[in-house]
Amino acid sequence: MSFEHLPEEQARRAEELYESLRAAADSDFRAIAELLTSKSDGQLFGATEFELREMVHRVGAKALQTAVTQRKKGGM
């Protein structure tokens, strides 16, 4: 992934954050893939949709926590 539209220092920090986010969310994305492939077309919405939204919110929470942690470490 390229962050060339950012100034050099921000691009470096964005790349570091991106790599941390990928590592933190990998198991979540696997779980999402398993959930979606385990459902028939008729089951994708309704209860599955709400389960998916909850999973995505957890990924967002991990993203925020990862960014905060990196800032505290002086990485951002």
Backbone as a printed PyTorch tensor [residue, N CA C, xyz], in Angstrom:
tensor([[[  0.8570,  -1.1740,   0.0000],
         [  0.0000,   0.0000,   0.0000],
         [  0.8950,   1.2270,   0.0000]],

        [[  0.5010,   2.2040,  -0.7480],
         [  1.3030,   3.4080,  -0.8800],
         [  0.6060,   4.5870,  -0.2220]],

        [[  1.3800,   5.3520,   0.5030],
         [  0.8620,   6.5590,   1.1530],
         [  1.5660,   7.7820,   0.5760]],

        [[  1.8060,   7.7730,  -0.7260],
         [  2.5940,   8.8270,  -1.3580],
         [  1.9210,  10.1920,  -1.3510]],

        [[  0.6090,  10.2300,  -1.0780],
         [ -0.0760,  11.5280,  -1.0150],
         [  0.1700,  12.2390,   0.3160]],

        [[  0.8220,  11.5460,   1.2500],
         [  1.1360,  12.1340,   2.5590],
         [  2.5730,  12.6360,   2.5760]],

        [[  2.8580,  13.6070,   3.4370],
         [  4.2580,  13.9890,   3.6340],
         [  5.0630,  12.7730,   4.1160]],

        [[  6.3480,  12.7790,   3.8640],
         [  7.2000,  11.6170,   4.1130],
         [  7.0560,  11.0380,   5.5260]],

        [[  7.1050,  11.8750,   6.5330],
         [  7.0200,  11.3800,   7.9210],
         [  5.6490,  10.7720,   8.1990]],

        [[  4.5920,  11.4060,   7.7350],
         [  3.2510,  10.8530,   7.9260],
         [  3.0920,   9.5440,   7.1580]],

        [[  3.6600,   9.4660,   5.9840],
         [  3.5920,   8.2350,   5.1950],
         [  4.2880,   7.0950,   5.9210]],

        [[  5.4290,   7.3790,   6.5280],
         [  6.1530,   6.3570,   7.2930],
         [  5.3150,   5.8740,   8.4630]],

        [[  4.7130,   6.8230,   9.1970],
         [  3.8830,   6.4480,  10.3430],
         [  2.6260,   5.7070,   9.8990]],

        [[  2.0430,   6.1340,   8.7790],
         [  0.8550,   5.4580,   8.2530],
         [  1.1840,   4.0160,   7.8710]],

        [[  2.3300,   3.8050,   7.2740],
         [  2.7460,   2.4460,   6.9020],
         [  2.9390,   1.5850,   8.1420]],

        [[  3.5560,   2.1380,   9.1710],
         [  3.7340,   1.3990,  10.4230],
         [  2.3890,   1.0480,  11.0510]],

        [[  1.4700,   2.0090,  11.0620],
         [  0.1450,   1.7650,  11.6180],
         [ -0.5940,   0.7170,  10.7930]],

        [[ -0.5010,   0.8370,   9.4800],
         [ -1.1460,  -0.1240,   8.5900],
         [ -0.6740,  -1.5490,   8.8910]],

        [[  0.6190,  -1.7320,   9.0220],
         [  1.1600,  -3.0650,   9.3090],
         [  0.6780,  -3.5690,  10.6730]],

        [[  0.6200,  -2.6830,  11.6550],
         [  0.1160,  -3.0700,  12.9790],
         [ -1.3600,  -3.4420,  12.9150]],

        [[ -2.1260,  -2.6730,  12.1480],
         [ -3.5600,  -2.9600,  12.0080],
         [ -3.7870,  -4.2960,  11.3110]],

        [[ -3.0100,  -4.5700,  10.2770],
         [ -3.1400,  -5.8590,   9.5790],
         [ -2.9080,  -7.0110,  10.5500]],

        [[ -1.8830,  -6.9040,  11.3600],
         [ -1.5820,  -7.9720,  12.3130],
         [ -2.6830,  -8.0990,  13.3570]],

        [[ -3.1720,  -6.9630,  13.8470],
         [ -4.1870,  -6.9790,  14.9070],
         [ -5.5300,  -7.5030,  14.4160]],

        [[ -5.8500,  -7.2470,  13.1560],
         [ -7.1800,  -7.5950,  12.6480],
         [ -7.2190,  -8.8760,  11.8200]],

        [[ -6.0900,  -9.5020,  11.6070],
         [ -6.0470, -10.6860,  10.7510],
         [ -7.0350, -11.7640,  11.1940]],

        [[ -7.0470, -12.0860,  12.4590],
         [ -7.9630, -13.1390,  12.9330],
         [ -9.4220, -12.7030,  12.8040]],

        [[ -9.6820, -11.4080,  12.9520],
         [-11.0480, -10.9010,  12.7740],
         [-11.5030, -11.0560,  11.3220]],

        [[-10.6230, -10.7490,  10.3800],
         [-10.9890, -10.8830,   8.9740],
         [-11.1820, -12.3490,   8.5840]],

        [[-10.4140, -13.2280,   9.1950],
         [-10.6250, -14.6630,   8.9550],
         [-11.9970, -15.0870,   9.4790]],

        [[-12.3480, -14.6020,  10.6480],
         [-13.6560, -14.9390,  11.2290],
         [-14.7880, -14.3810,  10.3570]],

        [[-14.6010, -13.1840,   9.8220],
         [-15.6040, -12.5940,   8.9340],
         [-15.7400, -13.4470,   7.6700]],

        [[-14.6190, -13.8570,   7.1030],
         [-14.6570, -14.6980,   5.9040],
         [-15.3690, -16.0180,   6.1920]],

        [[-15.0790, -16.6080,   7.3370],
         [-15.7450, -17.8630,   7.7130],
         [-17.2420, -17.6540,   7.8790]],

        [[-17.6160, -16.5730,   8.5400],
         [-19.0380, -16.2880,   8.7390],
         [-19.7530, -16.1490,   7.3980]],

        [[-19.2040, -15.3330,   6.5100],
         [-19.8770, -15.0490,   5.2490],
         [-19.9270, -16.2650,   4.3230]],

        [[-18.9010, -17.0870,   4.3350],
         [-18.9200, -18.2580,   3.4680],
         [-19.7670, -19.3870,   4.0410]],

        [[-20.0870, -19.3030,   5.3110],
         [-20.8970, -20.3630,   5.9260],
         [-22.3980, -20.1300,   5.7430]],

        [[-22.7660, -18.9870,   5.1920],
         [-24.1830, -18.6350,   5.0450],
         [-24.6210, -18.7320,   3.5910]],

        [[-25.8420, -19.1430,   3.3940],
         [-26.4190, -19.1460,   2.0460],
         [-26.7970, -17.7140,   1.6840]],

        [[-27.1040, -17.4860,   0.4070],
         [-27.4870, -16.1410,  -0.0330],
         [-28.6460, -15.5950,   0.7950]],

        [[-29.5810, -16.4360,   1.1180],
         [-30.7520, -16.0100,   1.8710],
         [-30.4830, -15.7160,   3.3330]],

        [[-29.2960, -16.0830,   3.8110],
         [-28.9500, -15.8620,   5.2180],
         [-27.9870, -14.7020,   5.4230]],

        [[-27.5840, -14.0400,   4.3500],
         [-26.5700, -12.9850,   4.4760],
         [-27.0740, -11.7410,   5.1980]],

        [[-28.3510, -11.4890,   5.1340],
         [-28.8920, -10.3110,   5.7950],
         [-29.6640, -10.7380,   7.0320]],

        [[-30.1400,  -9.7920,   7.7810],
         [-30.8320, -10.1190,   9.0260],
         [-29.8210, -10.4030,  10.1250]],

        [[-29.9310, -11.5460,  10.7590],
         [-29.0760, -11.8820,  11.9040],
         [-27.5950, -11.8780,  11.5280]],

        [[-27.2640, -12.4030,  10.3520],
         [-25.8570, -12.4290,   9.9210],
         [-25.3240, -11.0190,   9.7330]],

        [[-26.1470, -10.1520,   9.1910],
         [-25.7460,  -8.7640,   8.9860],
         [-25.3970,  -8.0960,  10.3190]],

        [[-26.1840,  -8.3490,  11.3370],
         [-25.9070,  -7.7590,  12.6450],
         [-24.6630,  -8.3750,  13.2770]],

        [[-24.4630,  -9.6590,  13.0760],
         [-23.2510, -10.3110,  13.5760],
         [-22.0190,  -9.7300,  12.8790]],

        [[-22.1270,  -9.5230,  11.5700],
         [-21.0310,  -8.9300,  10.8060],
         [-20.7290,  -7.5090,  11.2840]],

        [[-21.7580,  -6.7150,  11.4930],
         [-21.5550,  -5.3440,  11.9810],
         [-20.8380,  -5.3340,  13.3230]],

        [[-21.1960,  -6.2400,  14.2020],
         [-20.5290,  -6.3280,  15.5020],
         [-19.0500,  -6.6680,  15.3220]],

        [[-18.7710,  -7.5860,  14.4230],
         [-17.3780,  -7.9720,  14.1600],
         [-16.5840,  -6.7940,  13.5940]],

        [[-17.1870,  -6.0490,  12.6800],
         [-16.5130,  -4.9010,  12.0730],
         [-16.2850,  -3.8000,  13.1090]],

        [[-17.2230,  -3.6240,  14.0100],
         [-17.0270,  -2.6440,  15.0890],
         [-15.8530,  -3.0340,  15.9730]],

        [[-15.6740,  -4.3290,  16.2130],
         [-14.5160,  -4.7770,  16.9920],
         [-13.2170,  -4.4530,  16.2550]],

        [[-13.2120,  -4.6210,  14.9370],
         [-12.0280,  -4.2710,  14.1480],
         [-11.7460,  -2.7670,  14.2810]],

        [[-12.7880,  -1.9560,  14.2210],
         [-12.6170,  -0.5070,  14.3870],
         [-12.0710,  -0.1550,  15.7590]],

        [[-12.5580,  -0.8290,  16.7790],
         [-12.0600,  -0.5910,  18.1380],
         [-10.5880,  -0.9740,  18.2410]],

        [[-10.2010,  -2.0700,  17.5990],
         [ -8.7880,  -2.4650,  17.5990],
         [ -7.9440,  -1.4280,  16.8680]],

        [[ -8.4900,  -0.8630,  15.7870],
         [ -7.7560,   0.1550,  15.0400],
         [ -7.4960,   1.3790,  15.9200]],

        [[ -8.5160,   1.8200,  16.6190],
         [ -8.3390,   2.9700,  17.5100],
         [ -7.3390,   2.6630,  18.6180]],

        [[ -7.4510,   1.4860,  19.2150],
         [ -6.5410,   1.1130,  20.2960],
         [ -5.1040,   1.0160,  19.7830]],

        [[ -4.9270,   0.4700,  18.6100],
         [ -3.5940,   0.3600,  18.0240],
         [ -2.9990,   1.7410,  17.7660]],

        [[ -3.8090,   2.6600,  17.2430],
         [ -3.3280,   4.0200,  16.9890],
         [ -2.9460,   4.7140,  18.2900]],

        [[ -3.7660,   4.5580,  19.3160],
         [ -3.4810,   5.1770,  20.6160],
         [ -2.1890,   4.6010,  21.1980]],

        [[ -2.0350,   3.2980,  21.1100],
         [ -0.8320,   2.6500,  21.6320],
         [  0.4080,   3.1480,  20.9150]],

        [[  0.3400,   3.2600,  19.5900],
         [  1.4960,   3.7560,  18.8360],
         [  1.8130,   5.2040,  19.1930]],

        [[  0.7960,   6.0130,  19.4120],
         [  1.0380,   7.4170,  19.7910],
         [  1.7320,   7.4860,  21.1610]],

        [[  1.2860,   6.6390,  22.0790],
         [  1.8980,   6.6290,  23.4160],
         [  3.3510,   6.1970,  23.3440]],

        [[  3.6670,   5.3170,  22.3990],
         [  5.0420,   4.8510,  22.2320],
         [  5.8820,   5.8460,  21.4500]],

        [[  5.2530,   6.9090,  20.9680],
         [  5.9620,   7.9250,  20.2030],
         [  6.0400,   7.6070,  18.7210]],

        [[  5.2630,   6.6220,  18.2880],
         [  5.3170,   6.2260,  16.8830],
         [  4.4710,   7.0830,  15.9700]],

        [[  3.5930,   7.9000,  16.5140],
         [  2.7310,   8.7200,  15.6530],
         [  2.7850,  10.1630,  16.0850]]])
